């Protein structure tokens, strides 16, 4: 939810007279019953009072929304880019959870020549690419990457390594001086060498502690799993991690 949506939500609450006591100043006092009764005997005054009350509610809510900042970020001045590679959409789901709390620009990595749909064919191709150090050309282009301060990079674990397309991204763009934050999904075998590879390919950046969670197991036909209670749990894990690395209050 961005700042604009928060403002709209606040206005809707005000129009419905559902202002929570948490947004009222400490010296606010509710209108006494006898005052309400007196107002009811003067129709013109009641109408004016209603407008003033609604206006005050709107101002209070807008002030409160502004004070908490966009999405609870530590600093709303940080320009954020979230780049991810996702084959079975589990890493994409985590990327969208991060975006929900951090905002910024969300970018999916796509190749000029996509991998085969067949799982075993893709595995064999990735093994050959890793052995040869081949970096597949990216179809995705990020304009003006220099404008971003914090870059989240998300990917699954392939062959216990970072997938070649993400290596292509980290080779192609100069991230010097930026904060890089890795996140990962895997079949239950962990991150392998992925997070170390981020550090190796981004030597002039500040690499924060990464996040990892279990996704699908394509080998066994288990593809997208980030729904229902699994999604709820994953989002809680993401929140905890963002707070731990001090990216979210």
C-alpha positions in Angstrom: 0.0 0.0 0.0 1.7 3.3 -1.1 1.3 6.7 0.5 -1.5 7.6 -2.0 -3.5 4.6 -1.2 -3.1 5.3 2.5 -4.4 8.8 2.0 -7.4 7.4 0.2 -8.0 4.9 2.9 -7.9 7.6 5.5 -10.4 9.8 3.6 -12.7 6.8 3.3 -12.5 6.2 7.0 -13.2 9.9 7.7 -16.3 9.9 5.4 -17.6 6.9 7.2 -17.0 8.4 10.7 -14.8 5.5 11.6 -11.9 7.5 13.0 -9.9 5.3 15.4 -9.0 6.7 18.8 -5.4 5.9 18.0 -5.2 8.9 15.6 -6.7 11.4 18.0 -4.5 13.8 20.0 -4.4 13.3 23.7 -6.4 16.4 24.5 -9.3 15.3 22.3 -12.6 14.9 24.1 -15.7 13.3 22.7 -18.8 15.6 22.4 -21.0 15.4 25.5 -24.5 14.0 25.2 -26.1 17.3 26.2 -24.1 19.2 23.6 -25.2 16.7 20.9 -28.8 17.3 22.1 -28.5 21.1 21.9 -27.1 20.9 18.5 -30.0 18.7 17.4 -32.4 21.6 18.1 -30.7 23.9 15.6 -30.7 22.2 12.1 -28.4 24.8 10.6 -25.8 24.5 13.3 -26.0 20.7 13.2 -25.2 20.8 9.4 -22.2 23.1 9.9 -21.0 21.1 12.9 -21.1 17.9 10.8 -18.9 19.5 8.1 -16.4 20.8 10.7 -16.2 17.4 12.4 -15.6 15.6 9.1 -13.0 18.1 8.1 -11.2 17.7 11.4 -11.3 13.9 11.1 -9.8 14.1 7.6 -7.0 16.4 8.8 -6.2 14.2 11.7 -6.0 11.0 9.6 -3.9 12.7 6.9 -1.5 13.9 9.6 -1.3 10.4 11.1 -0.7 8.7 7.7 2.1 11.1 6.9 3.7 10.6 10.3 4.1 6.8 9.9 5.7 7.1 6.5 5.3 5.0 3.3 5.1 1.3 4.1 6.9 1.7 7.4 10.3 2.1 5.6 13.2 3.2 7.6 13.8 6.0 5.1 11.3 7.0 2.5 14.2 8.8 0.6 15.9 5.5 -0.3 15.2 4.6 -4.0 14.6 0.9 -4.2 14.9 -1.6 -7.0 13.8 -5.2 -6.6 15.1 -7.5 -9.3 14.2 -11.2 -9.4 14.4 -14.4 -11.4 11.6 -16.8 -11.0 10.8 -20.0 -12.9 7.9 -21.4 -10.8 6.8 -18.0 -9.5 7.8 -18.6 -5.8 10.7 -16.2 -5.9 8.3 -13.7 -7.6 5.9 -14.1 -4.8 8.6 -13.2 -2.2 9.7 -10.3 -4.4 6.1 -9.0 -4.3 6.0 -9.4 -0.5 9.1 -7.3 -0.2 7.6 -4.7 -2.6 4.5 -4.6 -0.5 6.5 -3.3 2.5 9.4 -1.5 0.8 7.8 0.0 -2.4 10.2 0.8 -5.2 10.5 -0.7 -8.7 9.8 -4.3 -9.3 11.7 -6.0 -12.3 11.5 -9.6 -13.5 14.6 -10.9 -15.3 13.9 -12.4 -18.7 16.4 -14.0 -21.2 16.7 -13.2 -24.9 16.4 -17.0 -25.3 14.3 -18.5 -22.5 15.2 -21.9 -20.9 13.3 -25.0 -22.1 10.0 -25.7 -20.4 11.2 -29.2 -19.7 12.8 -29.4 -16.3 15.5 -31.9 -17.1 16.5 -30.1 -20.3 16.9 -26.9 -18.2 18.9 -28.6 -15.6 21.4 -30.0 -18.2 21.7 -26.5 -19.9 22.3 -24.8 -16.5 25.0 -27.4 -15.6 26.8 -26.7 -19.0 26.5 -22.9 -18.5 28.0 -23.1 -15.0 30.8 -25.3 -16.1 31.7 -22.9 -19.0 31.0 -19.7 -17.0 28.5 -18.7 -19.7 26.4 -15.7 -19.0 23.1 -15.8 -21.0 22.1 -12.5 -22.6 19.3 -10.7 -20.8 16.2 -9.4 -22.6 15.4 -7.3 -19.5 17.0 -3.9 -19.4 17.0 -1.6 -16.3 17.1 2.1 -17.2 19.2 4.5 -15.1 20.2 2.0 -12.5 22.4 4.7 -11.0 19.3 6.3 -9.5 18.7 3.5 -7.0 20.3 3.3 -3.6 19.1 -0.2 -2.5 18.9 -3.2 -4.8 17.2 -6.4 -3.8 18.2 -9.4 -5.9 16.1 -12.5 -5.8 16.6 -15.9 -7.3 16.1 -19.7 -6.7 18.9 -22.1 -6.0 19.9 -23.9 -9.2 22.5 -26.7 -9.0 23.4 -25.3 -5.5 24.5 -22.1 -7.2 23.2 -18.7 -8.3 21.3 -19.1 -11.6 23.3 -17.9 -14.6 20.8 -15.2 -15.5 21.3 -13.4 -12.2 25.0 -13.7 -12.7 24.5 -12.0 -16.0 22.6 -9.1 -14.3 25.3 -8.6 -11.6 28.0 -8.6 -14.3 26.2 -6.3 -16.6 25.4 -3.5 -14.1 27.8 -1.5 -12.0 26.3 -1.5 -8.4 29.3 0.2 -6.8 28.4 2.2 -3.7 24.9 0.7 -3.4 23.3 -1.5 -0.8 22.6 -5.0 -2.2 20.1 -7.3 -0.5 19.8 -10.9 -1.7 16.8 -13.2 -1.2 16.2 -16.8 -2.3 13.8 -19.7 -2.6 15.0 -23.3 -2.8 13.7 -26.8 -2.8 14.8 -27.3 0.8 18.6 -27.7 0.2 19.5 -24.2 1.1 21.2 -21.3 -0.7 24.4 -23.2 -1.6 27.0 -20.7 -2.8 24.4 -18.1 -3.9 24.9 -15.5 -1.2 28.7 -15.8 -1.4 28.4 -15.2 -5.2 26.5 -12.0 -4.6 29.4 -10.8 -2.4 32.0 -11.9 -4.9 30.2 -10.1 -7.8 29.5 -7.0 -5.9 32.8 -6.2 -4.2 32.2 -2.4 -4.0 28.8 -2.6 -2.4 27.3 -3.2 1.0 25.7 -6.6 1.0 23.2 -7.1 3.7 22.1 -10.4 5.3 20.1 -12.4 2.8 16.7 -14.1 3.1 15.9 -17.7 2.2 12.7 -19.8 2.3 11.5 -23.1 0.9 9.7 -22.9 -2.4 8.6 -25.6 -4.8 10.3 -28.8 -5.9 10.0 -28.8 -9.6 11.9 -32.1 -9.9 8.9 -33.7 -8.1 6.3 -31.7 -9.9 5.7 -29.4 -7.0 5.7 -25.9 -8.5 4.0 -22.9 -7.0 3.5 -23.2 -3.2 3.2 -19.6 -2.1 -0.5 -19.6 -1.4 -2.7 -20.1 1.6 -1.0 -20.6 5.0 2.4 -21.0 3.3 2.1 -17.5 1.9 1.1 -16.1 5.3 4.0 -17.8 7.0 6.4 -16.6 4.3 5.2 -13.0 4.6 5.8 -13.1 8.3 9.3 -14.4 7.7 9.9 -11.5 5.2 8.7 -8.9 7.7 11.0 -10.3 10.5 13.9 -10.3 8.1 13.3 -6.8 6.9 13.2 -5.6 10.5 16.4 -7.5 11.4 18.4 -5.8 8.6 16.8 -2.5 9.6 15.1 -1.9 6.3 11.6 -1.8 7.8 10.3 -0.6 11.2 
